[in-house]
Amino acid sequence: STRIKGFIGCFVVGCLMSIFGTISLFFSSKITIFAIFYTLGNICALMSTCFLMGPLKQLKNMFAEKRLIATIVMIISLALTLCAALWWKKNGLALIFAIIQFLAMTWYSLSYIPFARDAVKKGFS
């Protein structure tokens, strides 16, 4: 019961942060706000599953063979989104990395649904 509440709370906070970051794109000329909130929101949503299965099992699952590439791309894109926005000051690059971040998170999430990746592959071929 407590784990489920923690999962839901963390997931909702993560989603709200990502949504706020996305909305900030339309109301602010600074992509840094978007990059920070969108990336932290995705991290928070990802970490919410630690409440369900525990942090060690979550890490094992993340780096399992069928999720390895998606996990690596996701972690790298999370870092590069922040680097591009905060240090390199390259708005276009930050946006590209955020899109890659979204795609990697989606592909990673689909790996938990049986046959979902196969369905997506079939839909695009």
Secondary structure, DSSP 8 states (H G I E B T S, - for coil): -HHHHHHHHHHHHHHHHHHHHHHHHHH-S-HHHHHHHHHHHHHHHHHTHHHHH-HHHHHHHHTSTTTHHHHHHHHHHHHHHHIIIIIS--HHHHHHHHHHHHHHHHHHHHTTSTTHHHHHHHHH-
